[in-house]
Amino acid sequence: MKNYSGVIIIRDDGTMLIQHRDNKSSISNPGKWCIPGGMVQAGEINEDAARREIWEECGYNIDKLSILEDQEYTLNDGERAVRHIYWAIYDGTSKIKCLEGQEIKFLFLNEILDLDVTSGQKELFLKVYNLYFLPYRPQLVF
């Protein structure tokens, strides 16, 4: 089973970081929008992989990570995989750069829900939104 780690980075203004994948047929989910992250390397701890992937994809060092959930799913080739999804609060000062993919930017939840997002990930953005921004209000659902 393959393991992947990703991080939803949130800002106090209600936006969350999302990445637009390259449109190359050699990668999974080409041209889709996704949670920044990638494969956990052999012997690597999931949380360390999440930190490494964010550094590689946008040049951002994450101070504190919180686990959101581990999610099993099936890859396009039928192989089973697990994605370890974390969330973090943006420090407001470090520059976010697009080092992989077509672009990476902060968007509001309604904007994310309108995009062509990798299967199963809209629900994760919604979960973070409900967890961080709506702790004392009714939760949003699809």
C-alpha positions in Angstrom: 0.0 0.0 0.0 1.3 3.4 -0.9 1.4 6.3 1.6 1.0 10.0 0.9 1.0 13.0 3.2 -0.5 16.4 2.6 -1.2 19.6 4.5 -4.1 22.0 4.3 -2.7 25.4 5.3 -5.2 27.9 6.5 -5.2 31.7 7.0 -7.2 33.7 9.4 -9.1 35.3 6.6 -10.8 32.0 5.8 -8.7 31.0 2.9 -6.9 27.7 2.4 -3.9 26.8 0.3 -4.6 24.7 -2.8 -2.3 23.5 -5.6 -3.0 23.2 -9.3 -1.2 20.1 -10.6 0.8 20.0 -13.8 -1.1 18.8 -16.8 1.2 15.9 -17.6 -0.1 12.5 -18.4 2.8 10.9 -16.5 1.4 12.0 -13.1 -1.8 11.1 -11.3 -4.7 13.5 -11.5 -3.1 15.8 -14.1 -4.5 19.3 -14.3 -6.6 18.9 -11.1 -6.5 21.0 -8.0 -5.3 19.3 -4.8 -4.0 19.5 -1.2 -0.3 20.1 -1.4 1.7 17.0 -0.5 3.1 13.8 -1.9 4.5 10.3 -1.4 5.9 9.2 2.0 9.4 7.9 1.3 10.6 4.5 2.7 11.4 4.8 6.4 10.0 8.4 6.6 7.5 9.3 9.3 4.2 10.6 7.8 4.4 14.0 9.6 8.0 14.5 8.4 6.9 13.7 4.8 4.1 16.3 5.1 6.7 18.9 6.2 9.1 17.9 3.5 6.5 18.0 0.7 5.3 21.5 1.7 8.9 22.7 1.7 9.5 21.1 -1.7 6.2 22.4 -3.3 6.0 25.9 -1.9 9.1 26.7 0.2 7.2 27.0 3.4 8.5 25.7 6.8 5.6 24.5 8.9 5.9 25.2 12.6 3.0 23.1 14.0 1.0 20.4 12.3 -2.3 18.9 13.5 -3.6 15.6 12.1 -6.9 15.9 10.3 -7.4 12.3 9.2 -5.9 9.2 7.5 -8.0 8.3 4.5 -7.8 5.0 2.5 -8.6 5.2 -1.2 -8.0 3.5 -4.5 -5.5 4.8 -7.1 -6.4 5.0 -10.8 -4.4 1.7 -11.3 -6.5 -0.1 -8.7 -3.8 -0.1 -6.0 -4.9 0.8 -2.5 -3.3 3.9 -0.8 -3.5 5.9 2.4 -3.3 9.7 2.5 -2.3 11.2 5.9 -3.8 14.7 5.9 -2.7 17.4 8.3 -3.6 21.0 8.8 -1.6 24.0 9.8 -2.1 27.7 10.4 -0.2 30.0 8.0 2.2 32.3 9.9 1.3 35.3 7.8 4.8 36.3 7.1 6.7 33.6 5.2 6.4 33.7 1.4 4.5 30.9 -0.4 6.0 30.1 -3.8 4.9 27.7 -6.5 7.8 25.3 -6.8 5.7 22.4 -8.3 2.6 22.4 -10.3 1.0 25.2 -12.4 0.1 27.4 -9.4 -0.5 27.4 -5.7 -2.7 29.9 -4.0 -5.0 30.6 -1.0 -8.7 30.4 -1.9 -12.0 30.6 0.0 -13.9 27.4 0.5 -16.6 28.4 -2.0 -13.9 28.9 -4.6 -12.3 25.6 -3.9 -15.7 23.8 -4.2 -16.1 25.2 -7.7 -12.7 23.8 -8.9 -11.9 20.4 -10.5 -10.4 19.0 -7.3 -8.8 15.5 -6.9 -11.4 13.0 -5.8 -12.2 13.0 -2.0 -10.3 16.2 -1.3 -13.2 18.7 -1.3 -14.5 16.9 1.8 -11.2 17.4 3.5 -11.1 21.1 2.8 -14.7 21.3 4.2 -13.7 19.3 7.3 -10.8 21.8 8.0 -13.1 24.7 7.4 -15.7 23.3 9.9 -13.0 22.5 12.4 -11.2 25.8 12.4 -13.6 28.4 11.3 -17.0 27.2 12.6 -16.4 25.7 16.0 -19.4 27.4 17.5 -21.7 27.5 14.5 -23.6 24.9 12.5 -21.3 22.9 10.3 -21.4 23.2 6.5 -22.2 20.0 4.5 -22.4 19.1 0.8 
